[in-house]
Amino acid sequence: MDNCGAGCGKHATLRCSGCKSILYCGVECQTQNWKIHKKDCKSLASGTNASAEPEQNDKPRVTHCTGCALRFGGENGEPDTICPDCGYVACESCVCHNRRGSCYCENSNFGHNYCERVPEWYHCSSRTGKVYRGDNHPDEYLAKLHDLPADLWEKGPRKCRNCGEAKLCLIPGYTCN
């Protein structure tokens, strides 16, 4: 089940006609979220419609923020985060923004596996816009923090298809609000 891209938590069935990447529960949520989504819509659309995908091994330049192209140095300071796997460079502002704060990796974000987190609608690769749909096994602290009931968990531990560890996983398709 896909949740609304505006973050309301409702089931989403309408796809953004521009980028085809974000889902919404209705026109109201899409209109309300447009100011935020507008900046990313064009880049997502060009990325999903481009005939030539960028090389997966191409690492972004470290002199600029990959999310917003802010040049580092002087008053702008240094990068806030650099992904050790794909090289995505982010300023403090972009780390806080759901879409621009996602690196190019499809199963992790800045070296942190999505499978170890409580699933959220914005866990995705910023290069492809592909939402993470793999296993999730957040630790006990995160599970309590998000008040995850027992019926959301599988019956017993199994090997995670992302990290390979034997863990008690959440049922497939669950996403937090």
Secondary structure, DSSP 8 states (H G I E B T S, - for coil): --B-TTSS-SB--EE-TTTS--EESSHHHHHHHHHHHHHHHHHHHHHHH-SS---TT----SSB-TTT--B-SGGG-S-SEE-TTT--EE-HHHHHSTTTT--S-SSEETTEEGGGS---TT-B-TTT--B--S-----HHHHHHTT--GGGB-SS-EE-TTT--EE--B-TT----
